[in-house]
């Protein structure tokens, strides 16, 4: 996803007919994205996606989906039968560390 204002390389840009910006999802939309992405798997009762959303100011929809999917993968790797809030916290930390330069 291209959710920031970085210029697109001109040769790549010419391969598309149109370019448009998608606004970052609002907090309510992020909460729904988490619910939709995690709807096919078991989620522990301690999961509070709104706590994660509070820390995602300016994130794209793709960021939210990636964090949810990473949390599900962490649950599997940990041998857990459901995604817990701790998995979402770890996935968020991983996501934020990817964005930090250096």
DSSP file (Angstrom, degrees, kcal/mol; ACC not computed):
  #  RESIDUE AA STRUCTURE BP1 BP2  ACC     N-H-->O    O-->H-N    N-H-->O    O-->H-N    TCO  KAPPA ALPHA  PHI   PSI    X-CA   Y-CA   Z-CA
    1    1 A X              0   0    0      0, 0.0     2,-0.8     0, 0.0     3,-0.1   0.000 360.0 360.0 360.0 145.8    0.0    0.0    0.0
    2    2 A X        +     0   0    0      1,-0.1    20,-0.3     3,-0.0     0, 0.0  -0.826 360.0 149.4-112.8  91.1    1.1    3.5   -0.7
    3    3 A X        +     0   0    0     -2,-0.8     2,-0.2    18,-0.1    -1,-0.1   0.349  53.0  66.6-108.6   6.4   -0.2    5.5    2.2
    4    4 A X  S    S-     0   0    0     -3,-0.1     0, 0.0     2,-0.1     0, 0.0  -0.653  92.1-101.7-117.9-179.4    2.4    8.2    2.4
    5    5 A X        +     0   0    0     -2,-0.2     2,-0.2     2,-0.0     3,-0.1   0.021  64.7 141.1 -95.8  28.9    3.4   10.9    0.0
    6    6 A X        -     0   0    0      1,-0.1     2,-0.1     0, 0.0    -2,-0.1  -0.477  58.3-108.4 -69.1 139.6    6.5    9.3   -1.5
    7    7 A X        -     0   0    0     -2,-0.2     2,-0.4     1,-0.1    -1,-0.1  -0.404  29.5-122.5 -68.6 145.1    6.9   10.0   -5.2
    8    8 A X        -     0   0    0     -2,-0.1    -1,-0.1     1,-0.1     2,-0.0  -0.727  32.6-101.7 -87.8 135.0    6.3    7.1   -7.5
    9    9 A X    >>  -     0   0    0     -2,-0.4     4,-2.5     1,-0.1     3,-0.6  -0.356  33.4-128.3 -54.7 127.5    9.1    6.1   -9.8
   10   10 A X  H 3> S+     0   0    0      1,-0.3     4,-1.9     2,-0.2    -1,-0.1   0.831 104.6  52.6 -55.4 -39.6    8.1    7.6  -13.2
   11   11 A X  H 34 S+     0   0    0      1,-0.2     4,-0.4     2,-0.2    -1,-0.3   0.893 113.3  44.6 -65.5 -37.6    8.6    4.4  -15.2
   12   12 A X  H X4 S+     0   0    0     -3,-0.6     3,-1.5     1,-0.2     4,-0.2   0.909 109.6  56.0 -69.5 -42.3    6.4    2.5  -12.8
   13   13 A X  H >< S+     0   0    0     -4,-2.5     3,-1.8     1,-0.3    -2,-0.2   0.863  98.5  61.5 -59.2 -37.6    3.8    5.3  -12.8
   14   14 A X  T 3< S+     0   0    0     -4,-1.9    -1,-0.3     1,-0.3    -2,-0.2   0.696  92.3  67.5 -64.8 -17.9    3.5    5.1  -16.6
   15   15 A X  T <  S+     0   0    0     -3,-1.5     2,-0.4    -4,-0.4    -1,-0.3   0.547  92.7  71.7 -79.8  -6.5    2.3    1.5  -16.3
   16   16 A X    <   -     0   0    0     -3,-1.8     3,-0.1    -4,-0.2     0, 0.0  -0.881  68.6-149.7-112.3 142.7   -0.9    2.6  -14.6
   17   17 A X  S    S+     0   0    0     -2,-0.4     2,-0.3     1,-0.2    -1,-0.1   0.903  83.1  13.0 -72.8 -42.5   -3.8    4.4  -16.2
   18   18 A X        -     0   0    0      2,-0.0     2,-0.4     0, 0.0    -1,-0.2  -0.941  61.6-155.5-135.1 153.6   -4.9    6.3  -13.1
   19   19 A X        +     0   0    0     -2,-0.3     2,-0.3    -3,-0.1    -6,-0.0  -0.995  19.9 168.0-128.3 138.3   -3.4    7.0   -9.7
   20   20 A X        -     0   0    0     -2,-0.4     2,-0.4     2,-0.0    -2,-0.0  -0.993  28.9-124.8-148.0 152.9   -5.5    7.9   -6.6
   21   21 A X        -     0   0    0     -2,-0.3     2,-0.5   -18,-0.0   -18,-0.1  -0.814  15.3-149.2 -99.6 136.9   -4.9    8.2   -2.9
   22   22 A X        -     0   0    0     -2,-0.4     3,-0.1   -20,-0.3     2,-0.0  -0.903  24.2-122.4-100.6 130.1   -6.9    6.2   -0.4
   23   23 A X        -     0   0    0     -2,-0.5     2,-0.1     1,-0.1     3,-0.1  -0.353  34.1 -95.7 -68.3 152.6   -7.4    8.0    2.9
   24   24 A X        -     0   0    0    -21,-0.1    36,-0.2     1,-0.1    -1,-0.1  -0.416  50.1-101.8 -63.8 142.3   -6.2    6.2    6.0
   25   25 A X        -     0   0    0     34,-0.5    33,-0.3     1,-0.1    34,-0.1  -0.332  34.1-116.7 -66.7 148.8   -9.1    4.4    7.7
   26   26 A X     >  -     0   0    0      1,-0.1     4,-2.4    -3,-0.1     5,-0.2  -0.307  35.1 -96.9 -75.2 168.6  -10.7    5.9   10.7
   27   27 A X  H  > S+     0   0    0      1,-0.2     4,-2.3     2,-0.2     5,-0.2   0.877 125.3  52.2 -58.2 -40.8  -10.5    4.1   14.0
   28   28 A X  H  > S+     0   0    0      1,-0.2     4,-2.0     2,-0.2    -1,-0.2   0.897 110.5  48.7 -63.0 -39.3  -14.0    2.5   13.6
   29   29 A X  H  > S+     0   0    0      2,-0.2     4,-2.4     1,-0.2    -2,-0.2   0.879 109.5  52.1 -68.3 -37.9  -12.9    1.2   10.2
   30   30 A X  H  X S+     0   0    0     -4,-2.4     4,-2.4     2,-0.2    -2,-0.2   0.914 107.9  51.7 -63.0 -41.9   -9.7   -0.2   11.6
   31   31 A X  H  X S+     0   0    0     -4,-2.3     4,-2.1     1,-0.2    -2,-0.2   0.911 111.2  47.4 -61.1 -42.4  -11.7   -2.0   14.3
   32   32 A X  H  X S+     0   0    0     -4,-2.0     4,-2.9     2,-0.2     5,-0.2   0.882 108.9  54.7 -66.1 -38.0  -13.9   -3.5   11.7
   33   33 A X  H  X S+     0   0    0     -4,-2.4     4,-2.8     2,-0.2     5,-0.2   0.919 108.3  48.6 -61.8 -42.7  -10.9   -4.5    9.6
   34   34 A X  H  X S+     0   0    0     -4,-2.4     4,-2.4     2,-0.2    -2,-0.2   0.944 112.6  48.8 -59.2 -47.1   -9.4   -6.4   12.6
   35   35 A X  H  < S+     0   0    0     -4,-2.1     4,-0.4     1,-0.2    -2,-0.2   0.916 114.4  44.9 -60.6 -44.8  -12.8   -8.1   13.1
   36   36 A X  H >< S+     0   0    0     -4,-2.9     3,-0.8     1,-0.2     4,-0.3   0.916 114.0  48.5 -65.8 -43.3  -13.1   -9.1    9.5
   37   37 A X  H 3< S+     0   0    0     -4,-2.8     3,-0.4     1,-0.2    -1,-0.2   0.865 118.6  39.6 -67.1 -35.6   -9.5  -10.3    9.2
   38   38 A X  T >< S+     0   0    0     -4,-2.4     3,-1.5    -5,-0.2    -1,-0.2   0.383  88.1  98.9 -93.4   4.0   -9.7  -12.4   12.3
   39   39 A X  T <  S+     0   0    0     -3,-0.8    -1,-0.2    -4,-0.4    -2,-0.1   0.743  77.9  55.4 -66.9 -23.8  -13.2  -13.6   11.7
   40   40 A X  T 3  S+     0   0    0     -3,-0.4     2,-0.3    -4,-0.3    -1,-0.3   0.419 106.9  53.7 -90.6   3.1  -12.1  -17.0   10.3
   41   41 A X  S <  S-     0   0    0     -3,-1.5     2,-0.2    42,-0.0    41,-0.1  -0.878  94.0 -87.1-133.4 164.6  -10.0  -18.0   13.3
   42   42 A X        -     0   0    0     39,-0.3    41,-2.6    -2,-0.3     2,-0.4  -0.515  39.2-164.5 -73.8 137.6  -10.5  -18.3   17.1
   43   43 A X  B     -a   83   0A   0     39,-0.3    41,-0.2    -2,-0.2    39,-0.0  -0.989  19.7-120.8-125.4 129.9   -9.9  -15.1   19.1
   44   44 A X    >   -     0   0    0     39,-3.2     3,-1.5    -2,-0.4    39,-0.0  -0.254  23.0-116.3 -67.1 156.1   -9.4  -15.1   22.8
   45   45 A X  T 3  S+     0   0    0      1,-0.3    -1,-0.1     3,-0.0    39,-0.1   0.690 110.4  66.4 -68.0 -18.0  -11.7  -13.2   25.0
   46   46 A X  T 3  S+     0   0    0      2,-0.0     2,-0.3     0, 0.0    -1,-0.3   0.543  72.4 117.5 -81.4  -4.6   -8.9  -10.9   26.2
   47   47 A X    <   +     0   0    0     -3,-1.5     2,-0.4    36,-0.2     3,-0.1  -0.468  37.2 177.9 -69.9 126.6   -8.5   -9.4   22.7
   48   48 A X    >>  +     0   0    0     -2,-0.3     3,-1.5     1,-0.1     4,-0.9  -0.790   5.6 178.6-128.8  85.3   -9.2   -5.6   22.7
   49   49 A X  H 3> S+     0   0    0     -2,-0.4     4,-2.9     1,-0.3     3,-0.3   0.796  77.6  67.9 -61.8 -27.3   -8.5   -4.4   19.2
   50   50 A X  H 3> S+     0   0    0      1,-0.2     4,-1.6     2,-0.2    -1,-0.3   0.825  96.0  55.8 -63.1 -28.4   -9.5   -0.9   20.1
   51   51 A X  H <4 S+     0   0    0     -3,-1.5     4,-0.4     2,-0.2    -1,-0.2   0.869 110.9  44.0 -68.6 -36.7   -6.4   -0.8   22.3
   52   52 A X  H >< S+     0   0    0     -4,-0.9     3,-1.7    -3,-0.3    -2,-0.2   0.920 109.8  56.0 -71.2 -45.1   -4.3   -1.6   19.3
   53   53 A X  H >< S+     0   0    0     -4,-2.9     3,-2.1     1,-0.3    -2,-0.2   0.852  96.3  65.2 -56.9 -37.2   -6.2    0.8   17.0
   54   54 A X  T 3< S+     0   0    0     -4,-1.6     3,-0.3     1,-0.3    -1,-0.3   0.764 104.4  46.8 -57.7 -24.5   -5.4    3.7   19.4
   55   55 A X  T <  S+     0   0    0     -3,-1.7    -1,-0.3    -4,-0.4    -2,-0.2   0.283  96.2  76.5-101.1   9.7   -1.7    3.2   18.5
   56   56 A X    X   +     0   0    0     -3,-2.1     3,-2.5    -4,-0.1    -1,-0.2  -0.060  57.6 162.6-112.4  32.2   -2.2    3.1   14.8
   57   57 A X  T 3  S+     0   0    0     -3,-0.3   -31,-0.1     1,-0.3    -3,-0.0  -0.313  75.0   7.3 -55.6 124.1   -2.8    6.7   13.9
   58   58 A X  T 3  S+     0   0    0    -33,-0.3    -1,-0.3     1,-0.3   -32,-0.1   0.467  93.3 145.4  83.7   2.2   -2.3    7.2   10.2
   59   59 A X    <   -     0   0    0     -3,-2.5   -34,-0.5   -34,-0.1    -1,-0.3  -0.362  46.0-122.2 -71.5 152.9   -2.0    3.5    9.4
   60   60 A X     >  -     0   0    0    -36,-0.2     4,-1.8     1,-0.1     5,-0.1  -0.428  23.7-108.3 -86.7 167.3   -3.3    2.1    6.1
   61   61 A X  H  > S+     0   0    0      1,-0.2     4,-2.4     2,-0.2     5,-0.2   0.881 122.5  56.2 -60.8 -38.0   -5.9   -0.6    5.8
   62   62 A X  H  > S+     0   0    0      1,-0.2     4,-2.3     2,-0.2    -1,-0.2   0.867 103.8  53.7 -63.3 -36.3   -3.1   -2.9    4.6
   63   63 A X  H  > S+     0   0    0      2,-0.2     4,-2.4     1,-0.2    -1,-0.2   0.928 108.9  48.5 -61.8 -45.4   -1.2   -2.2    7.8
   64   64 A X  H  X S+     0   0    0     -4,-1.8     4,-2.3     1,-0.2    -2,-0.2   0.930 112.7  47.1 -61.9 -47.2   -4.1   -3.2    9.9
   65   65 A X  H  X S+     0   0    0     -4,-2.4     4,-2.7     1,-0.2     5,-0.2   0.902 111.5  51.7 -62.4 -41.1   -4.7   -6.4    7.9
   66   66 A X  H  X S+     0   0    0     -4,-2.3     4,-2.8     2,-0.2    -1,-0.2   0.912 109.2  49.4 -63.8 -42.1   -1.0   -7.3    8.1
   67   67 A X  H  X S+     0   0    0     -4,-2.4     4,-2.3     2,-0.2    -1,-0.2   0.924 112.4  48.3 -62.8 -44.0   -0.9   -6.8   11.9
   68   68 A X  H  X S+     0   0    0     -4,-2.3     4,-1.9     2,-0.2    -2,-0.2   0.924 114.0  45.9 -62.6 -44.6   -3.9   -9.1   12.3
   69   69 A X  H  X S+     0   0    0     -4,-2.7     4,-2.3     1,-0.2    -2,-0.2   0.896 111.7  51.5 -66.5 -39.4   -2.5  -11.8   10.0
   70   70 A X  H  X S+     0   0    0     -4,-2.8     4,-2.5    -5,-0.2    -1,-0.2   0.892 108.0  52.9 -63.7 -38.3    0.9  -11.6   11.8
   71   71 A X  H  X S+     0   0    0     -4,-2.3     4,-2.1     2,-0.2    -1,-0.2   0.906 108.7  50.0 -62.5 -41.0   -0.9  -12.0   15.1
   72   72 A X  H  X S+     0   0    0     -4,-1.9     4,-1.9     2,-0.2    -2,-0.2   0.906 110.7  49.5 -64.0 -41.2   -2.6  -15.1   13.8
   73   73 A X  H  X S+     0   0    0     -4,-2.3     4,-2.8     1,-0.2    -2,-0.2   0.902 108.9  52.6 -63.9 -40.5    0.8  -16.5   12.6
   74   74 A X  H  X S+     0   0    0     -4,-2.5     4,-2.1     1,-0.2    -1,-0.2   0.893 107.0  53.0 -62.4 -39.3    2.3  -15.8   16.0
   75   75 A X  H  <>S+     0   0    0     -4,-2.1     5,-2.6     2,-0.2     4,-0.5   0.924 111.1  46.2 -60.8 -44.6   -0.5  -17.7   17.7
   76   76 A X  H ><5S+     0   0    0     -4,-1.9     3,-1.4     1,-0.2    -2,-0.2   0.935 112.3  49.7 -63.4 -46.8    0.2  -20.7   15.4
   77   77 A X  H 3<5S+     0   0    0     -4,-2.8    -1,-0.2     1,-0.3    -2,-0.2   0.823 110.0  51.7 -63.1 -30.6    3.9  -20.5   16.0
   78   78 A X  T 3<5S-     0   0    0     -4,-2.1    -1,-0.3    -5,-0.2    -2,-0.2   0.540 114.9-118.4 -81.1  -6.7    3.3  -20.4   19.8
   79   79 A X  T < 5 +     0   0    0     -3,-1.4     2,-0.2    -4,-0.5    -3,-0.2   0.709  63.7 147.8  77.2  20.2    1.1  -23.4   19.6
   80   80 A X      < -     0   0    0     -5,-2.6    -1,-0.3    -6,-0.2    -2,-0.1  -0.591  49.6-142.2 -89.6 151.4   -2.0  -21.5   20.8
   81   81 A X  S    S+     0   0    0     -2,-0.2   -39,-0.3     1,-0.1     2,-0.3   0.533  83.2  30.7 -89.5  -6.0   -5.5  -22.4   19.7
   82   82 A X  S    S-     0   0    0     -7,-0.1     2,-0.5   -41,-0.1   -39,-0.3  -0.990  86.3-102.0-148.6 154.3   -6.6  -18.7   19.6
   83   83 A X  B     -a   43   0A   0    -41,-2.6   -39,-3.2    -2,-0.3     2,-0.2  -0.670  43.0-162.9 -76.0 125.5   -5.2  -15.3   18.9
   84   84 A X    >>  -     0   0    0     -2,-0.5     4,-1.5   -13,-0.2     3,-0.8  -0.626  34.2-104.5-105.3 167.1   -4.7  -13.5   22.2
   85   85 A X  H 3> S+     0   0    0      1,-0.3     4,-2.5    -2,-0.2     5,-0.2   0.869 120.4  61.1 -59.3 -35.9   -4.2   -9.8   22.9
   86   86 A X  H 3> S+     0   0    0      1,-0.2     4,-2.4     2,-0.2    -1,-0.3   0.846 100.3  54.3 -60.2 -34.4   -0.4  -10.5   23.5
   87   87 A X  H <> S+     0   0    0     -3,-0.8     4,-2.6     2,-0.2    -1,-0.2   0.909 109.0  47.8 -65.8 -41.4   -0.2  -11.8   19.9
   88   88 A X  H  X S+     0   0    0     -4,-1.5     4,-2.5     2,-0.2    -2,-0.2   0.905 110.8  51.7 -65.6 -40.2   -1.6   -8.5   18.6
   89   89 A X  H  X S+     0   0    0     -4,-2.5     4,-2.4     2,-0.2    -2,-0.2   0.927 111.9  46.2 -61.1 -44.8    0.7   -6.6   20.8
   90   90 A X  H  X S+     0   0    0     -4,-2.4     4,-2.4     2,-0.2    -2,-0.2   0.916 112.0  50.8 -64.8 -42.6    3.7   -8.5   19.4
   91   91 A X  H  X S+     0   0    0     -4,-2.6     4,-2.4     1,-0.2    -1,-0.2   0.890 110.3  50.6 -62.3 -38.8    2.5   -8.1   15.9
   92   92 A X  H  X S+     0   0    0     -4,-2.5     4,-2.9     2,-0.2     5,-0.2   0.924 109.2  50.1 -64.6 -44.1    2.1   -4.4   16.4
   93   93 A X  H  X S+     0   0    0     -4,-2.4     4,-2.1     2,-0.2    -2,-0.2   0.909 111.3  49.4 -60.6 -41.4    5.7   -4.1   17.8
   94   94 A X  H  X S+     0   0    0     -4,-2.4     4,-1.4     2,-0.2    -1,-0.2   0.933 112.1  48.6 -61.7 -45.7    7.0   -6.0   14.8
   95   95 A X  H  X S+     0   0    0     -4,-2.4     4,-1.1     1,-0.2     3,-0.4   0.927 111.9  47.9 -60.7 -46.6    5.1   -3.7   12.5
   96   96 A X  H  X S+     0   0    0     -4,-2.9     4,-0.8     1,-0.2     3,-0.2   0.847 108.1  55.2 -66.5 -32.9    6.3   -0.5   14.2
   97   97 A X  H  < S+     0   0    0     -4,-2.1    -1,-0.2     1,-0.2    -2,-0.2   0.801 102.9  57.0 -70.2 -27.2    9.9   -1.7   14.2
   98   98 A X  H  < S+     0   0    0     -4,-1.4    -1,-0.2    -3,-0.4    -2,-0.2   0.820 107.1  49.4 -68.6 -30.5    9.7   -2.2   10.4
   99   99 A X  H  < S+     0   0    0     -4,-1.1     2,-0.5    -3,-0.2    -1,-0.2   0.657  89.2  94.8 -84.6 -16.1    8.7    1.5   10.0
  100  100 A X  S  < S-     0   0    0     -4,-0.8    -4,-0.0    -3,-0.2    -3,-0.0  -0.654  79.5-124.2 -80.8 121.8   11.6    2.8   12.1
  101  101 A X              0   0    0     -2,-0.5    -2,-0.1     1,-0.2    -1,-0.1  -0.317 360.0 360.0 -63.5 145.2   14.6    3.8   10.0
  102  102 A X              0   0    0     -2,-0.0    -1,-0.2     0, 0.0    -2,-0.0   0.457 360.0 360.0  86.5 360.0   17.9    2.2   10.9
